[in-house]
Structures are given as structure tokens and as C-alpha cells.
Amino acid sequence: MTTTPRIILTGVILELTLATAFIHFTLGGTLFLLNAAGYVALGTAYVAAALLPIPAIRRLAWLPRVGLAAFASVTIVAYLVMGPYFTLGWVTKGIELAIVLLVAADLLAWTDTGRAPRRPPRSA
């Protein structure tokens, strides 16, 4: 993946992460505030892993990506188990599902960039 699409993808994932963090923050209550703090922390780690050119961070750049997708997935499952079901909750779950799917796409693109180009097999 070239630089421009990667920057756009990172920006969209960060924007969706901050949107769901803001929604959880505005709902109040300890559980929602902790969820918002988790999204902010994982969003910050995700951006640091995506943008900082430090080799040690680049080597572990998969970790915040997997963490963000897992956190969003757990939040979706928890909502489906606990409720209460209301319109803003479903909108937030849609945002979180988009986060999971976009992070999965980013992980696939990220792991593909480290591979050497494949050469066609030699003829006999």
C-alpha cells in the first residue's frame, strides 16, 4: 500500500476511534468512561505505531492494531449481551464494526508490505 492510502486509512481509523470514545464519554458512568479512556489510549498507540519511524515501534506495530480491533470487538459483544438497546448504541456498534474491519484491512496491508516481491516460477 502506498503512503497516501495508508495515511488516509490511519486517519479514518483514528477518527472513528475518537468518535466512539466521545460517544462513550458523553454517556457518563464509570463503565462508559473507562471504555472511552481505552479507546483514546489505543487510538494514541495506533497512531504512534503507524507514524513513528523508530525501529522498535515499527517491529511491534501490529500490537496496537490487534489491541484496538479486539477492544472494539469486546465492546460490541458486551453491548449485545448487556444492552440496553437504543439508537445511539447501535450507531456506536456500527462505528466499532467499521473500526474492526478497517483495522483488519490495515493489518493485511501492513503485513504484506514486509514481504519480498514474488518472482514467477522458472520454466523447466
Backbone hydrogen bonds, N-H to C=O, Kabsch-Sander energy under -0.5 kcal/mol:
donor,donor_aa,acceptor,acceptor_aa,energy
6,R,2,T,-1.6
7,I,3,T,-2.4
8,I,4,T,-2.4
9,L,5,P,-2.8
10,T,6,R,-2.4
11,G,7,I,-2.4
12,V,8,I,-2.5
13,I,9,L,-2.5
14,L,10,T,-2.5
15,E,11,G,-2.6
16,L,12,V,-2.6
17,T,13,I,-2.2
18,L,14,L,-2.7
19,A,15,E,-2.1
20,T,16,L,-2.3
21,A,17,T,-2.0
22,F,18,L,-2.4
23,I,19,A,-2.3
24,H,20,T,-2.3
25,F,21,A,-2.4
26,T,22,F,-2.4
27,L,23,I,-1.0
28,G,24,H,-0.7
28,G,25,F,-0.9
33,L,29,G,-2.4
34,L,30,T,-2.6
35,N,31,L,-1.9
36,A,32,F,-2.4
37,A,33,L,-2.4
38,G,34,L,-2.2
39,Y,35,N,-2.1
40,V,36,A,-2.2
41,A,37,A,-2.6
42,L,38,G,-2.6
43,G,39,Y,-2.4
44,T,40,V,-2.3
45,A,41,A,-2.3
46,Y,42,L,-2.4
47,V,43,G,-2.2
48,A,44,T,-2.4
49,A,45,A,-2.5
50,A,46,Y,-1.8
51,L,47,V,-2.3
52,L,48,A,-2.3
58,R,54,I,-2.7
59,R,55,P,-2.3
60,L,56,A,-1.1
61,A,58,R,-1.2
63,L,60,L,-1.6
65,R,61,A,-0.8
66,V,62,W,-2.7
67,G,63,L,-2.6
68,L,64,P,-2.5
69,A,65,R,-2.1
70,A,66,V,-2.6
71,F,67,G,-2.6
72,A,68,L,-2.4
73,S,69,A,-2.1
74,V,70,A,-2.6
75,T,71,F,-2.2
76,I,72,A,-2.1
77,V,73,S,-2.4
78,A,74,V,-2.7
79,Y,75,T,-2.0
80,L,76,I,-2.2
81,V,77,V,-2.0
82,M,78,A,-3.1
83,G,79,Y,-2.3
86,F,84,P,-0.6
90,W,86,F,-1.8
91,V,87,T,-2.2
92,T,88,L,-2.4
93,K,89,G,-2.2
94,G,90,W,-2.0
95,I,91,V,-2.0
96,E,92,T,-2.6
97,L,93,K,-2.3
98,A,94,G,-2.1
99,I,95,I,-2.1
100,V,96,E,-2.3
101,L,97,L,-2.4
102,L,98,A,-2.7
103,V,99,I,-2.7
104,A,100,V,-2.1
105,A,101,L,-2.1
106,D,102,L,-2.4
107,L,103,V,-2.8
108,L,104,A,-2.2
109,A,105,A,-2.2
110,W,106,D,-2.8
111,T,107,L,-2.6
112,D,108,L,-1.5
113,T,109,A,-1.3
114,G,110,W,-0.6
115,R,112,D,-1.0
